Amino acid sequence: MNEYLILMRLDLITKEAQPSPEQMEGYMKQYHDWVGGIAAQNKFVGGTGLSMEGKVIKPNNVITDGPFAEVKESIAGFVTIKAKDMDDAVNMAKTCPILLGDGNSIEVRQITGSHQDNN
């Protein structure tokens, strides 16, 4: 099994795209059910949401505020999963309820490195 990163991109800035507290509660239940299904297969490694605030560090020790959610498709969070191959990872990712939101998207990337368990 290899590890894959599922990056969830959402519109974090358009006021009309932001869910009400009641909608958010329903979305979070769907999300937790989705993660629970992956965990039930022993394929969930971890994940979390990301804040909109941060710092950007550039060469020559230049540090700026950001990154800012200036585009409609900002990374809102990620999940790390185990999958036999990219197709398996994509099949898990395409059932993520994040994709029910208009304009939302998911990026799937294999995590590479010597720490990988390739069994």
Buried (B, 14 or more C-beta within 10 A) or exposed (E): BBBBBBBBBBBBBEEEBEEEEEEEEEBEEEBEEBBEEBEEEEBBBEBEEBEEEEEEEEEEEEEEEEBBBEEBBBBBBBBBBBBEEEEBBBEBBEEBBBEEBEEBEBEBEEBEEEEEEEE
